Amino acid sequence: MLFNSHVFIFLFLPITLFVFFKIGRMGYSRLAIAWLIGASLFFYGWWNPAYMILIIGSVLFNYTMGVLIVNQSKKYLALGIIVNLFLLGYFKYANFFIANINVLTGKTFHLGEIFLPLGISFFTFQQIAYLIDTYRGKTHKYDFLHYSLFVTFFPQLIAGPIVHHREMLPQFAEKSSLRFNAENMAVGLTIFFIGLFKKVVLADGVVVYASPVFDAALNGFTLTFFEAWGGALAYTFQLYFDFSGYSDMAIGLGRMFGIRLPLNFHSPYKAVNIIDFWRRWHITLSRFLRDYLYIPLGGNRKGPLRRGINLMITMLLGGLWHGAGWTFVIWGGLHGVYMLINHAWQGFRRLLGQDIKKSSFVGRLASMTLTFTAVVVAWVFFRAESFDSALSILQSMIGLNGFALPETYLGYLNRLFSLGTRLAELGWQFERIEFFKGIREIASLGFLLLLVWFAPNTQQLMARYRPAFDIYKGKSESSCWQWMQWQPRRRWAIVCSVVTLLAILGLTRVSEFLYFQF
């Protein structure tokens, strides 16, 4: 069942909300929690009922381990982590490892097709963090029902955010969350439909410029400069609005139930460097990797060399977390290299006595452009299905495969000081181009670029109502103008109605969220 489906919006969600608040109003708090757990398991099992066995088993095992670890039992902590990583490794990486072993040894080992259970990366990391914090003495004794809801809560179960027990479990124990609240419902519905609009109108709308380019590269087609850049930029925006849309919808759904989820997405393409990007993109994953991998490895406490090694290990494993393929590892490695360069540059500026926290508007725009370009290049590896196809696209992006424009543009450009003829003399080709849609594509991508760079994000629009736990650690931009902030007024009711109508009308086909693959 998808958030962007009629059955979810018009059946599952209203029924789940109605029964939950009905039971809560009657005073049966544990029954209301049990209902929400049951609804979440039904939601999870919609794709494949067998998945419910896995997640129920995971909940039972990890809760038991948590009880046994309370007395700081290192052996039970080790057992819990090993079992969790084994299950994740089997379902997500077994065939990847077998394929690489076959390449290295010349063998033909074969495990058969293994179907990846949805959300296994998210609820596995979530529970590993719980076990580690229990061992460190940072958790309290929690009720089994509340723990079960912590793992299975359907708004964040499939694609995050990766929630933390100290943020969620106390909320589940509050009686107020069992009572219908008109403000929570209004805020939640607004955020949900903004997210739905991002997904079905913006993300799904730009996919027509992205998928054909990457498919062509996979099939050996040599792309031109504009085709390659058009495809790379289109995927950059597709992934942005797809993930941003899901994150908004998750936060909106949680708020409807009186639950605040942690912020997971904060305008990452506004980042002025790659460190800032990772403070804004998939914030809860970055937090997990920092707290449970980077810092335990030593973090930045053991000198620049060790910090660099720790950063590379963290980013490589972060890339592998996203998918069982070398292209994901390369993507993570690229970001690791970017971060090393970023740290070195900041250190150099400090030696010169510069204040790295201050910059002019022009300097900030230049930094955003450079960071954005680096991120786009890395996304090519993230999206490509093979190393060769990614390399082919990058070669076209730097002009190694020539420059070409649609043949119909020659006449138009010649009207501008014979510009078409001058370009032809420089080696540009004017021919039929398969995967570049010209002005229409440029306008679409340009509009989306302006949105991600200059428009306020959902959290800024809804700032008065604090829709999520703000765990962004960087320097925040000023919130949007007062008149733009959401309020329960007629003007916003009209805007939200239009957004909702366009989003509902856009549900003409079912398309999964991209992060469901991870």
ABEGO torsion letter per residue (X at the ends): XBAABAAAAAAAAAAAAAAAAAAAAAGBAAAAAAAAAAAAAAAAAAABAAAAAAAAAAAAAAAAAAAAAAAGBAAAAAAAAAAAAAAAAAAAAAAAAAAAAAAAAGBABBAEBBBBBBGAAAAAAAAAAAAAAAAAGABBBBBAAAAAAAAABAAAAAAOBBBBAAAAAAAAABAAAABBBAAAAAAAAAAAAAAAAAAAAAAAAAAAAAAAAAAAAAAGBBBBAAAAAAAAAAAAAAAAAAAAAAAAAAAAAAAAAGBBBBBABBGAAABABAAAAAAABGAAAAAAAAAAAAAAAGEAAAEAAAAAAAAAAAAAAAAAAAEBBAAAAAAAAAAAAAAAAAAAAAAAAAAAGBBAABBBAAAAAAAAAAAAAAAAAAAAAAABABAAAAAAAAAAAAGAAEBBBBAAAAAAAAABGGAAAAAAAAGBBBBBBAABAEAAAAAAAAAAAAAAAABBBAAAAAAAAGABBBABABBBBBBBBAAABBBBBAAAAAAAAAAAAAAAAABABBBBBAAAAX
